[in-house]
Amino acid sequence: MTTEEFGAKLKAYRQERRWSLRHAAIEFGISHLRLSELERGISRGTGHATSPSRDVVRRMALALDLPTDFLLELAGYAREKPELPDDAALLLDMYRALDDAGRALGLRLI
Protein backbone atom coordinates (compact mmCIF):
# COMPACT_ATOMS: atom_id res chain seq x y z
CA MET A 1 0.00 0.00 0.00
CA THR A 2 1.34 3.44 -0.89
CA THR A 3 1.56 6.33 1.56
CA GLU A 4 -1.30 8.00 -0.32
CA GLU A 5 -3.49 4.90 0.00
CA PHE A 6 -2.72 4.61 3.72
CA GLY A 7 -3.51 8.30 4.13
CA ALA A 8 -6.84 7.91 2.36
CA LYS A 9 -7.77 4.99 4.66
CA LEU A 10 -6.71 6.98 7.71
CA LYS A 11 -8.82 9.93 6.61
CA ALA A 12 -11.81 7.63 6.02
CA TYR A 13 -11.49 6.15 9.53
CA ARG A 14 -11.28 9.68 10.97
CA GLN A 15 -14.32 10.86 9.02
CA GLU A 16 -16.34 7.76 10.00
CA ARG A 17 -15.95 8.94 13.58
CA ARG A 18 -16.83 12.49 12.58
CA TRP A 19 -13.58 13.75 14.03
CA SER A 20 -12.12 17.00 12.80
CA LEU A 21 -8.49 16.99 11.76
CA ARG A 22 -7.57 18.85 14.95
CA HIS A 23 -9.56 16.50 17.20
CA ALA A 24 -7.97 13.42 15.62
CA ALA A 25 -4.52 14.95 15.92
CA ILE A 26 -5.07 15.44 19.66
CA GLU A 27 -6.29 11.84 19.99
CA PHE A 28 -3.20 10.60 18.11
CA GLY A 29 -0.77 12.84 19.99
CA ILE A 30 0.53 14.61 16.88
CA SER A 31 0.06 18.06 15.36
CA HIS A 32 -2.81 18.69 12.97
CA LEU A 33 -0.26 19.71 10.33
CA ARG A 34 1.48 16.34 10.65
CA LEU A 35 -1.85 14.51 10.44
CA SER A 36 -2.71 16.46 7.31
CA GLU A 37 0.58 15.35 5.76
CA LEU A 38 -0.06 11.73 6.71
CA GLU A 39 -3.55 11.80 5.24
CA ARG A 40 -2.15 13.17 1.98
CA GLY A 41 0.89 10.87 2.13
CA ILE A 42 3.14 13.76 1.13
CA SER A 43 5.41 15.92 3.28
CA ARG A 44 4.69 19.64 2.91
CA GLY A 45 8.35 20.49 3.45
CA THR A 46 9.95 18.09 1.00
CA GLY A 47 7.15 17.02 -1.30
CA HIS A 48 8.23 13.41 -0.77
CA ALA A 49 6.18 10.49 0.50
CA THR A 50 5.77 10.41 4.27
CA SER A 51 4.46 7.82 6.68
CA PRO A 52 3.94 7.60 10.44
CA SER A 53 6.33 5.92 12.84
CA ARG A 54 5.36 2.60 14.42
CA ASP A 55 4.66 4.43 17.69
CA VAL A 56 2.28 6.88 16.01
CA VAL A 57 0.50 4.01 14.23
CA ARG A 58 0.02 2.29 17.61
CA ARG A 59 -1.50 5.46 19.09
CA MET A 60 -3.75 5.85 16.04
CA ALA A 61 -4.96 2.27 16.32
CA LEU A 62 -5.86 2.66 19.99
CA ALA A 63 -7.67 5.94 19.39
CA LEU A 64 -9.57 4.50 16.41
CA ASP A 65 -10.38 1.20 18.18
CA LEU A 66 -8.60 -0.74 15.46
CA PRO A 67 -6.22 -3.67 15.99
CA THR A 68 -2.67 -2.35 16.09
CA ASP A 69 -1.43 -5.10 13.79
CA PHE A 70 -4.12 -4.25 11.23
CA LEU A 71 -3.11 -0.59 11.08
CA LEU A 72 0.62 -1.41 11.19
CA GLU A 73 0.17 -3.66 8.19
CA LEU A 74 -1.76 -0.95 6.32
CA ALA A 75 1.10 1.47 7.06
CA GLY A 76 3.63 -0.98 5.61
CA TYR A 77 5.03 -2.41 8.85
CA ALA A 78 5.24 -6.04 9.92
CA ARG A 79 2.55 -7.28 12.27
CA GLU A 80 3.61 -7.56 15.93
CA LYS A 81 1.31 -10.50 16.74
CA PRO A 82 0.80 -12.34 13.43
CA GLU A 83 -0.58 -15.44 15.17
CA LEU A 84 -3.59 -13.58 16.59
CA PRO A 85 -6.77 -12.75 14.69
CA ASP A 86 -7.59 -9.03 14.53
CA ASP A 87 -10.31 -9.13 17.22
CA ALA A 88 -8.03 -10.90 19.71
CA ALA A 89 -5.21 -8.49 18.92
CA LEU A 90 -7.56 -5.55 19.54
CA LEU A 91 -8.55 -6.93 22.95
CA LEU A 92 -4.88 -7.35 23.85
CA ASP A 93 -4.13 -3.78 22.73
CA MET A 94 -7.01 -2.45 24.81
CA TYR A 95 -5.87 -4.43 27.86
CA ARG A 96 -2.32 -3.11 27.53
CA ALA A 97 -3.62 0.47 27.39
CA LEU A 98 -5.29 0.11 30.81
CA ASP A 99 -3.67 1.18 34.06
CA ASP A 100 -3.06 -1.41 36.81
CA ALA A 101 -6.50 -0.94 38.37
CA GLY A 102 -8.20 -1.31 34.99
CA ARG A 103 -6.23 -4.47 34.23
CA ALA A 104 -7.15 -5.96 37.58
CA LEU A 105 -10.83 -5.16 37.02
CA GLY A 106 -10.69 -6.59 33.51
CA LEU A 107 -9.20 -9.84 34.75
CA ARG A 108 -11.84 -10.10 37.49
CA LEU A 109 -14.59 -9.59 34.93
CA ILE A 110 -13.19 -12.31 32.69
C-alpha positions in Angstrom: 0.0 0.0 0.0 1.3 3.4 -0.9 1.6 6.3 1.6 -1.3 8.0 -0.3 -3.5 4.9 0.0 -2.7 4.6 3.7 -3.5 8.3 4.1 -6.8 7.9 2.4 -7.8 5.0 4.7 -6.7 7.0 7.7 -8.8 9.9 6.6 -11.8 7.6 6.0 -11.5 6.2 9.5 -11.3 9.7 11.0 -14.3 10.9 9.0 -16.3 7.8 10.0 -16.0 8.9 13.6 -16.8 12.5 12.6 -13.6 13.8 14.0 -12.1 17.0 12.8 -8.5 17.0 11.8 -7.6 18.9 14.9 -9.6 16.5 17.2 -8.0 13.4 15.6 -4.5 15.0 15.9 -5.1 15.4 19.7 -6.3 11.8 20.0 -3.2 10.6 18.1 -0.8 12.8 20.0 0.5 14.6 16.9 0.1 18.1 15.4 -2.8 18.7 13.0 -0.3 19.7 10.3 1.5 16.3 10.6 -1.8 14.5 10.4 -2.7 16.5 7.3 0.6 15.3 5.8 -0.1 11.7 6.7 -3.6 11.8 5.2 -2.1 13.2 2.0 0.9 10.9 2.1 3.1 13.8 1.1 5.4 15.9 3.3 4.7 19.6 2.9 8.3 20.5 3.5 10.0 18.1 1.0 7.2 17.0 -1.3 8.2 13.4 -0.8 6.2 10.5 0.5 5.8 10.4 4.3 4.5 7.8 6.7 3.9 7.6 10.4 6.3 5.9 12.8 5.4 2.6 14.4 4.7 4.4 17.7 2.3 6.9 16.0 0.5 4.0 14.2 0.0 2.3 17.6 -1.5 5.5 19.1 -3.7 5.9 16.0 -5.0 2.3 16.3 -5.9 2.7 20.0 -7.7 5.9 19.4 -9.6 4.5 16.4 -10.4 1.2 18.2 -8.6 -0.7 15.5 -6.2 -3.7 16.0 -2.7 -2.4 16.1 -1.4 -5.1 13.8 -4.1 -4.3 11.2 -3.1 -0.6 11.1 0.6 -1.4 11.2 0.2 -3.7 8.2 -1.8 -0.9 6.3 1.1 1.5 7.1 3.6 -1.0 5.6 5.0 -2.4 8.8 5.2 -6.0 9.9 2.6 -7.3 12.3 3.6 -7.6 15.9 1.3 -10.5 16.7 0.8 -12.3 13.4 -0.6 -15.4 15.2 -3.6 -13.6 16.6 -6.8 -12.7 14.7 -7.6 -9.0 14.5 -10.3 -9.1 17.2 -8.0 -10.9 19.7 -5.2 -8.5 18.9 -7.6 -5.6 19.5 -8.5 -6.9 22.9 -4.9 -7.4 23.9 -4.1 -3.8 22.7 -7.0 -2.4 24.8 -5.9 -4.4 27.9 -2.3 -3.1 27.5 -3.6 0.5 27.4 -5.3 0.1 30.8 -3.7 1.2 34.1 -3.1 -1.4 36.8 -6.5 -0.9 38.4 -8.2 -1.3 35.0 -6.2 -4.5 34.2 -7.2 -6.0 37.6 -10.8 -5.2 37.0 -10.7 -6.6 33.5 -9.2 -9.8 34.8 -11.8 -10.1 37.5 -14.6 -9.6 34.9 -13.2 -12.3 32.7 
